[in-house]
Amino acid sequence: MVEGGDGTAENIAHVESFLRAFDSRWPSEEELAALLSADVRFVERPNLVNPAGGERDAQAIRAGVDAARKLLAWQRYDVRDHVAHGDVVVTRMRWSGELAIDAGPWASGTRLSAWCVAHYRLRDGRIVEIEQHDCYDPPAPPAG
């Protein structure tokens, strides 16, 4: 659902570009700079992988991307829908990924999946805030 002619279609397209940058690949520094504001803030609500939740600034987001490159063999985002109004886009999606290495209680090859809702706030064509709510399914052990 898109409301109004106030840039919501462009904001949805920007959020979709952001998600595509992580779909079966990793974004370059140039892509991140084009997609995220220098003062971006990411809030992760408590979930299975990060029970305490957390908050990250631009530098911590980039460090997280670097860590994820080593942690995940692949990941995928399947967008279900968006609701947008003004500078806010709310996206409902399904995330899945596979561990490339052992991580905590899970062996390499474990598949993870989650139902996600993310609230994006944009300013001047860049994402300035992301608030993520992830509801994980039980992990699937490696095949074989």
C-alpha positions in Angstrom: 0.0 0.0 0.0 1.3 3.4 -0.9 -0.4 6.6 0.3 -0.1 10.0 -1.2 2.2 11.5 -3.8 4.7 12.7 -1.3 7.7 10.6 -2.4 6.5 7.4 -0.9 7.1 5.4 -4.2 10.7 6.7 -4.4 11.2 5.8 -0.7 9.8 2.3 -1.3 12.2 1.9 -4.3 15.1 3.0 -2.1 14.2 0.5 0.6 14.0 -2.3 -2.0 17.4 -1.2 -3.4 18.8 -1.5 0.2 17.4 -5.0 0.6 18.6 -6.1 -2.9 22.1 -5.1 -1.8 22.0 -7.9 0.8 20.2 -10.5 -1.3 22.6 -13.3 -2.0 25.5 -10.9 -1.9 27.0 -8.1 0.2 26.9 -4.4 -0.5 30.0 -2.4 -1.4 31.0 0.6 0.7 29.9 2.8 -2.2 26.4 1.2 -2.2 26.1 1.6 1.6 27.1 5.3 1.3 24.5 5.8 -1.4 21.8 4.0 0.6 22.4 5.1 4.2 22.7 8.5 5.7 26.0 9.2 7.5 24.0 9.6 10.7 22.0 6.4 10.3 20.8 4.5 13.3 19.8 0.8 13.4 17.7 -0.5 16.3 17.4 -4.3 16.5 14.7 -5.5 18.9 15.4 -8.6 21.0 15.3 -11.9 19.1 16.7 -15.4 19.0 20.1 -14.4 17.5 20.4 -11.3 19.6 18.4 -11.7 22.8 19.3 -8.3 24.2 18.7 -6.5 21.0 20.8 -3.5 20.3 21.5 -0.2 18.6 24.1 0.6 16.0 25.5 3.7 14.3 26.9 3.8 10.8 30.3 2.5 11.8 28.8 -0.4 13.7 26.5 -1.2 10.8 29.5 -1.5 8.5 31.3 -3.6 11.0 28.2 -5.9 11.2 28.2 -6.2 7.4 31.9 -7.2 7.5 31.2 -9.8 10.2 28.2 -11.2 8.4 30.3 -11.7 5.3 32.2 -14.3 7.3 29.3 -15.7 9.2 26.8 -16.4 6.4 27.3 -18.5 3.3 24.2 -16.7 1.8 21.1 -14.8 2.8 17.9 -13.9 1.1 15.1 -11.4 1.6 11.6 -12.1 0.3 9.5 -8.9 0.6 5.9 -9.5 1.3 4.7 -5.9 1.2 5.3 -2.3 2.2 3.2 0.3 3.9 4.5 3.8 3.3 3.5 7.3 4.3 5.8 10.4 3.8 9.3 9.6 4.9 8.4 6.2 6.6 8.3 2.8 4.9 7.3 -0.3 6.8 8.3 -3.5 5.2 7.1 -7.0 6.0 9.5 -9.7 4.7 10.9 -13.2 5.1 14.6 -13.6 5.7 16.6 -16.8 5.3 20.3 -17.6 5.5 22.8 -20.3 6.0 25.7 -20.3 8.4 29.2 -20.5 6.7 30.9 -21.2 10.1 29.9 -22.6 13.5 28.2 -19.9 15.5 27.2 -20.4 19.1 25.1 -23.6 19.4 24.7 -23.9 15.6 27.0 -25.8 13.2 28.1 -24.5 9.8 25.4 -25.2 7.3 22.5 -24.5 9.8 19.7 -22.7 8.1 18.0 -19.8 9.8 14.8 -18.0 8.9 12.7 -15.2 10.3 9.6 -13.3 9.7 10.6 -9.6 9.8 9.1 -6.2 10.0 11.3 -3.2 9.5 10.5 0.4 9.9 12.7 2.7 7.7 12.8 6.4 7.9 14.3 8.3 5.0 15.7 11.8 4.5 17.0 13.3 1.3 16.9 9.9 -0.5 18.9 8.0 2.2 17.9 5.8 5.1 18.4 7.5 8.4 16.7 5.0 10.7 15.9 1.3 10.7 14.0 -0.4 13.5 14.0 -4.2 12.9 11.7 -6.8 14.5 12.7 -10.4 13.8 10.7 -13.5 14.7 12.9 -16.5 14.1 11.8 -20.0 13.3 13.6 -22.9 14.9 17.0 -23.3 13.2 17.2 -26.2 10.7 20.3 -28.3 11.2 22.8 -28.9 8.3 21.7 -31.5 5.8 23.5 -34.8 5.8 
